[in-house]
């Protein structure tokens, strides 16, 4: 898990020893600029599961939209486009 600014476009690098990542691990990187950090690139190379800063940004926004704008509605239509938004980044 990386919740530091390291890996961000303004703070390049990777704060975690990526040689320890294995395919059965879950990897989370809160950095979203760039969308694919060194940490996530290392995760992809071994086939581990990931949650990226883009996921954090996207799903926080969708949850806030649901909570504040459409609290009494079925928001399936909003979440239906989430994967296409995620793939965009």
N, CA, C and O of each residue as an XYZ file, in Angstrom:
356
protein
N       0.843     -1.155      0.000
C       0.000      0.000      0.000
C       0.896      1.229      0.000
O       1.815      1.347      0.811
N       0.615      2.137     -0.919
C       1.331      3.399     -0.970
C       0.327      4.529     -0.813
O      -0.516      4.749     -1.682
N       0.425      5.239      0.297
C      -0.420      6.414      0.538
C       0.451      7.646      0.706
O       0.036      8.623      1.330
N       1.631      7.607      0.164
C       2.553      8.730      0.221
C       2.554      9.447     -1.130
O       1.987      8.934     -2.095
N       3.179     10.622     -1.216
C       3.261     11.296     -2.513
C       4.302     10.686     -3.453
O       4.376     11.067     -4.621
N       5.098      9.753     -2.957
C       6.134      9.145     -3.791
C       5.467      8.324     -4.892
O       4.635      7.456     -4.632
N       5.851      8.622     -6.103
C       5.256      7.989     -7.272
C       4.452      8.988     -8.086
O       4.145      8.751     -9.255
N       4.109     10.122     -7.449
C       3.394     11.193     -8.139
C       4.331     11.820     -9.169
O       5.552     11.711     -9.057
N       3.755     12.469    -10.161
C       4.554     13.096    -11.219
C       5.591     14.065    -10.642
O       6.687     14.196    -11.186
N       5.246     14.742     -9.545
C       6.175     15.695     -8.926
C       7.115     15.052     -7.908
O       8.040     15.705     -7.426
N       6.890     13.791     -7.580
C       7.724     13.050     -6.630
C       7.980     11.644     -7.178
O       7.473     10.669     -6.623
N       8.758     11.527     -8.257
C       8.943     10.217     -8.886
C       9.625      9.212     -7.959
O      10.302      9.572     -6.995
N       9.421      7.972     -8.284
C      10.042      6.887     -7.543
C       9.012      5.893     -7.061
O       7.838      5.959     -7.425
N       9.467      4.979     -6.244
C       8.599      3.965     -5.674
C       9.072      3.701     -4.243
O      10.214      3.286     -4.048
N       8.230      3.927     -3.249
C       8.660      3.788     -1.861
C       8.666      2.349     -1.337
O       9.014      2.111     -0.180
N       8.289      1.407     -2.170
C       8.127      0.024     -1.737
C       9.040     -0.880     -2.552
O       9.222     -0.675     -3.752
N       9.606     -1.873     -1.898
C      10.448     -2.850     -2.587
C       9.543     -3.736     -3.446
O       8.895     -4.648     -2.935
N       9.504     -3.468     -4.727
C       8.586     -4.171     -5.628
C       8.990     -5.617     -5.895
O       8.201     -6.383     -6.446
N      10.195     -5.997     -5.516
C      10.596     -7.397     -5.710
C       9.834     -8.324     -4.764
O       9.842     -9.541     -4.948
N       9.182     -7.756     -3.759
C       8.422     -8.563     -2.793
C       6.986     -8.839     -3.252
O       6.299     -9.669     -2.657
N       6.530     -8.156     -4.296
C       5.149     -8.323     -4.766
C       5.012     -9.664     -5.477
O       5.819    -10.016     -6.337
N       3.969    -10.407     -5.098
C       3.678    -11.698     -5.716
C       2.261    -11.696     -6.265
O       1.453    -10.832     -5.923
N       1.970    -12.651     -7.104
C       0.685    -12.678     -7.812
C      -0.521    -12.790     -6.878
O      -1.620    -12.393     -7.267
N      -0.359    -13.306     -5.681
C      -1.491    -13.450     -4.758
C      -1.731    -12.191     -3.903
O      -2.637    -12.182     -3.070
N      -0.938    -11.143     -4.098
C      -1.073     -9.914     -3.326
C      -2.096     -8.958     -3.918
O      -2.399     -9.003     -5.110
N      -2.618     -8.098     -3.066
C      -3.409     -6.934     -3.478
C      -2.505     -5.728     -3.316
O      -1.807     -5.604     -2.311
N      -2.513     -4.838     -4.298
C      -1.674     -3.647     -4.279
C      -2.567     -2.415     -4.380
O      -3.466     -2.362     -5.220
N      -2.319     -1.424     -3.520
C      -3.052     -0.163     -3.574
C      -2.066      0.982     -3.646
O      -1.125      1.056     -2.856
N      -2.287      1.882     -4.602
C      -1.478      3.094     -4.726
C      -2.433      4.271     -4.818
O      -3.206      4.367     -5.771
N      -2.390      5.172     -3.834
C      -3.292      6.325     -3.800
C      -2.926      7.389     -4.833
O      -3.727      8.282     -5.109
N      -1.739      7.303     -5.398
C      -1.312      8.274     -6.408
C      -2.152      8.097     -7.679
O      -2.379      6.973     -8.125
N      -2.607      9.205     -8.254
C      -3.391      9.114     -9.493
C      -2.813      9.926    -10.642
O      -3.379      9.914    -11.736
N      -1.708     10.629    -10.432
C      -1.010     11.306    -11.527
C       0.459     10.933    -11.404
O       1.147     11.484    -10.544
N       0.952     10.052    -12.197
C       0.329      9.396    -13.346
C      -0.593      8.256    -12.901
O      -0.498      7.759    -11.779
N      -1.466      7.866    -13.791
C      -2.404      6.785    -13.492
C      -1.660      5.476    -13.262
O      -2.066      4.680    -12.415
N      -0.595      5.242    -13.989
C       0.188      4.011    -13.849
C       1.546      4.379    -13.255
O       2.439      4.850    -13.959
N       1.682      4.157    -11.964
C       2.921      4.475    -11.259
C       3.917      3.322    -11.389
O       3.582      2.250    -11.892
N       5.133      3.559    -10.934
C       6.133      2.482    -10.923
C       5.636      1.310    -10.075
O       5.840      0.151    -10.435
N       4.996      1.606     -8.972
C       4.458      0.586     -8.069
C       3.415     -0.264     -8.789
O       3.458     -1.492     -8.709
N       2.475      0.378     -9.492
C       1.449     -0.369    -10.212
C       2.018     -1.111    -11.407
O       1.529     -2.184    -11.761
N       3.030     -0.563    -12.025
C       3.683     -1.247    -13.140
C       4.322     -2.551    -12.659
O       4.252     -3.575    -13.340
N       4.941     -2.502    -11.487
C       5.548     -3.714    -10.920
C       4.480     -4.736    -10.572
O       4.684     -5.936    -10.753
N       3.346     -4.269    -10.074
C       2.230     -5.162     -9.744
C       1.709     -5.849    -10.990
O       1.454     -7.053    -10.976
N       1.549     -5.097    -12.066
C       1.042     -5.646    -13.319
C       1.969     -6.733    -13.847
O       1.515     -7.734    -14.401
N       3.249     -6.531    -13.675
C       4.238     -7.490    -14.187
C       4.099     -8.872    -13.552
O       4.404     -9.878    -14.193
N       3.643     -8.934    -12.302
C       3.505    -10.237    -11.635
C       2.057    -10.715    -11.570
O       1.792    -11.833    -11.128
N       1.121     -9.875    -12.006
C      -0.282    -10.279    -12.055
C      -1.036    -10.169    -10.740
O      -2.039    -10.855    -10.544
N      -0.570     -9.320     -9.842
C      -1.285     -9.102     -8.581
C      -2.527     -8.250     -8.834
O      -2.616     -7.561     -9.850
N      -3.476     -8.298     -7.916
C      -4.680     -7.474     -8.022
C      -4.340     -6.048     -7.591
O      -3.451     -5.834     -6.767
N      -5.055     -5.082     -8.154
C      -4.719     -3.698     -7.844
C      -5.945     -2.847     -7.556
O      -7.058     -3.134     -7.995
N      -5.694     -1.803     -6.810
C      -6.627     -0.709     -6.626
C      -5.768      0.530     -6.776
O      -4.822      0.737     -6.017
N      -6.098      1.348     -7.755
C      -5.239      2.485     -8.076
C      -5.801      3.790     -7.528
O      -6.931      3.843     -7.043
N      -4.995      4.835     -7.615
C      -5.453      6.165     -7.237
C      -6.618      6.614     -8.104
O      -7.485      7.355     -7.641
N      -6.648      6.175     -9.354
C      -7.778      6.478    -10.239
C      -9.050      5.839     -9.686
O     -10.108      6.468     -9.691
N      -8.960      4.605     -9.212
C     -10.124      3.950     -8.596
C     -10.601      4.737     -7.383
O     -11.799      4.964     -7.213
N      -9.668      5.147     -6.550
C     -10.007      5.925     -5.361
C     -10.724      7.211     -5.757
O     -11.784      7.526     -5.215
N     -10.162      7.936     -6.680
C     -10.745      9.196     -7.148
C     -12.127      8.980     -7.759
O     -13.068      9.703     -7.429
N     -12.258      8.013     -8.627
C     -13.502      7.740     -9.329
C     -14.613      7.315     -8.371
O     -15.702      7.888     -8.381
N     -14.334      6.317     -7.551
C     -15.394      5.783     -6.693
C     -15.746      6.713     -5.535
O     -16.885      6.695     -5.070
N     -14.797      7.530     -5.054
C     -15.144      8.557     -4.072
C     -16.111      9.559     -4.691
O     -17.090      9.963     -4.063
N     -15.827      9.952     -5.922
C     -16.702     10.892     -6.612
C     -18.084     10.319     -6.861
O     -19.088     11.007     -6.675
N     -18.141      9.069     -7.280
C     -19.438      8.432     -7.515
C     -20.238      8.290     -6.226
O     -21.449      8.512     -6.214
N     -19.561      7.921     -5.142
C     -20.261      7.801     -3.860
C     -20.765      9.162     -3.386
O     -21.877      9.260     -2.869
N     -19.966     10.207     -3.555
C     -20.400     11.546     -3.161
C     -21.587     11.996     -4.004
O     -22.534     12.584     -3.482
N     -21.541     11.721     -5.306
C     -22.658     12.057     -6.191
C     -23.927     11.371     -5.716
O     -24.983     11.996     -5.618
N     -23.819     10.105     -5.428
C     -24.977      9.347     -4.957
C     -25.493      9.915     -3.635
O     -26.701     10.071     -3.457
N     -24.598     10.219     -2.722
C     -24.985     10.685     -1.398
C     -25.626     12.077     -1.429
O     -26.656     12.301     -0.794
N     -25.018     13.005     -2.163
C     -25.474     14.389     -2.125
C     -26.477     14.768     -3.215
O     -27.342     15.614     -2.989
N     -26.370     14.160     -4.374
C     -27.203     14.564     -5.505
C     -28.397     13.641     -5.701
O     -29.502     14.114     -5.966
N     -28.195     12.337     -5.577
C     -29.266     11.384     -5.860
C     -29.425     10.359     -4.744
O     -29.366      9.156     -4.998
N     -29.624     10.819     -3.518
C     -29.664      9.861     -2.406
C     -30.851      8.902     -2.448
O     -30.764      7.806     -1.894
N     -31.942      9.276     -3.080
C     -33.143      8.438     -3.081
C     -33.362      7.713     -4.405
O     -34.452      7.199     -4.656
N     -32.345      7.669     -5.243
C     -32.486      7.062     -6.563
C     -31.628      5.810     -6.684
O     -30.630      5.652     -5.982
N     -32.026      4.947     -7.566
C     -31.196      3.805     -7.933
C     -30.093      4.359     -8.828
O     -30.374      4.900     -9.898
N     -28.868      4.230     -8.406
C     -27.747      4.809     -9.138
C     -27.035      3.814    -10.034
O     -25.858      3.993    -10.349
N     -27.733      2.772    -10.445
C     -27.122      1.767    -11.317
C     -26.624      2.398    -12.605
O     -25.595      1.986    -13.140
N     -27.347      3.401    -13.112
C     -26.921      4.054    -14.351
C     -25.591      4.780    -14.180
O     -24.776      4.813    -15.102
N     -25.372      5.357    -13.012
C     -24.114      6.053    -12.746
C     -22.965      5.047    -12.669
O     -21.914      5.246    -13.278
N     -23.174      3.979    -11.924
C     -22.126      2.978    -11.761
C     -21.891      2.163    -13.032
O     -20.829      1.564    -13.197
N     -22.860      2.140    -13.914
C     -22.704      1.401    -15.173
C     -21.595      1.995    -16.034
O     -20.965      1.280    -16.814
N     -21.353      3.287    -15.901
C     -20.301      3.916    -16.707
C     -18.954      3.966    -15.983
O     -17.960      4.416    -16.553
N     -18.920      3.508    -14.739
C     -17.689      3.589    -13.951
C     -16.527      2.861    -14.620
O     -15.420      3.398    -14.668
N     -16.744      1.678    -15.128
C     -15.643      0.921    -15.731
C     -15.106      1.616    -16.974
O     -13.898      1.607    -17.209
N     -15.980      2.216    -17.773
C     -15.476      2.927    -18.955
C     -14.661      4.157    -18.539
O     -13.661      4.484    -19.179
N     -15.081      4.827    -17.483
C     -14.290      5.970    -16.968
C     -12.948      5.483    -16.448
O     -11.921      6.116    -16.696
N     -12.942      4.377    -15.736
C     -11.711      3.815    -15.195
C     -10.759      3.459    -16.322
O      -9.565      3.745    -16.226
N     -11.242      2.856    -17.365
C     -10.394      2.453    -18.495
C      -9.840      3.651    -19.243
O      -8.775      3.564    -19.854
N     -10.553      4.769    -19.201
C     -10.083      5.981    -19.862
C      -8.727      6.410    -19.327
O      -7.867      6.874    -20.076
N      -8.549      6.251    -18.034
C      -7.307      6.663    -17.393
C      -6.286      5.553    -17.381
O      -5.179      5.738    -16.875
